[in-house]
Amino acid sequence: MQYFIILLSFLLFTGCEKKSSEKDISEKEKKILNIAVSSDYPPYIYTKDAKLAGFEIEIINAVAQSLKKTISFHDIAFEGIIPTVAKGQVDGAISSIARTPEREKEVDFSIPYHRSMTVVIVPFATSIRSVDDLDDKVVGVEKGTTYENDIKKKFKDVKLLARAKFHELLDALQEGKCQAIVTGYSEAYELQNINPNLKILPIEGTTITFSIALPKGSAWLVPINDTLQAMIKNGDIRKLETQFFKKVIKE
C-alpha cells in the first residue's frame, strides 16, 4: 500500500512538472516571431560577423521590438520565401519582396516600406549601351524574383541564366557566362560603389515597392502595419535608407 502511494505521488509530481514545462515552452513560443529571410542581398540583408545585418534586418527588428517580440530568423533561398510563408511555416518574411497579384493569392502583405525599380548591371567594357541591346544576350536573374518576370516581358529574345543566390550571378558575370544581371535600383548602386567597373541601365516603367509577407489571415498584419506607418511618419525608415543606400527612389 505504501509503495502504491509513493508511486502515485511520483506520477502526480511528474505530471505536474510536464504540464509546467509545456506551459513554459508555450509562453516562450508566443514571444517569438519566426521570420524568413534570404541573406544574400546586400545592403538589404547580408551576413556580417556571423550575424544578419542590413536595412531590412533593422526594420524587422524595430517591428519586433514594438510588438515586444524576439525574432528567430530562417535564412533560405529567395525562391522558397513565398511558399514557406504561404504554408504557415513562419510568421512572416522580409527580403525585398515585391507585392504582385500572383503573390497576393498566396500571402498577405503589409504596407510598403521601400520603393525600387528594375535595372540591368553590365561591365563598362561591353557592347551593351542600353537595355535595347539586350536581345540575344545572356542575362542573369535570381530565381523567383519579379526581376525575372520583368525581363521576360520586355525582352523576348533574351536568354536567361537563373541562379538561386545573387553572388552566383556575380560569379557568372565575371566568368563571362552572362553579359548582364537584372536586379534592383538601390542594391545596384551599392554594388557599383564596390565595383566601379560596372554600369547601371535602368528599365523604365518597372517601379516596385517592398512589403513584409505574412500568411493569409495573419493576426500580425494590423500591428505590423501600425508599426511601419509610425516608422514612416517619424522618419525612422528614411534614416535607415540614408544609412544603408547610396541612392533611393523618392516618391
Helices and strands as residue ranges (DSSP letters): H 2-30, E 32-37, E 46-48, E 51-53, H 55-66, E 70-75, G 78-80, H 81-86, E 92-93, H 101-104, E 107-109, E 114-123, G 131-134, E 138-142, H 146-154, E 159-163, H 166-174, E 180-184, H 185-194, E 198-210, E 213-215, H 221-233, H 236-244
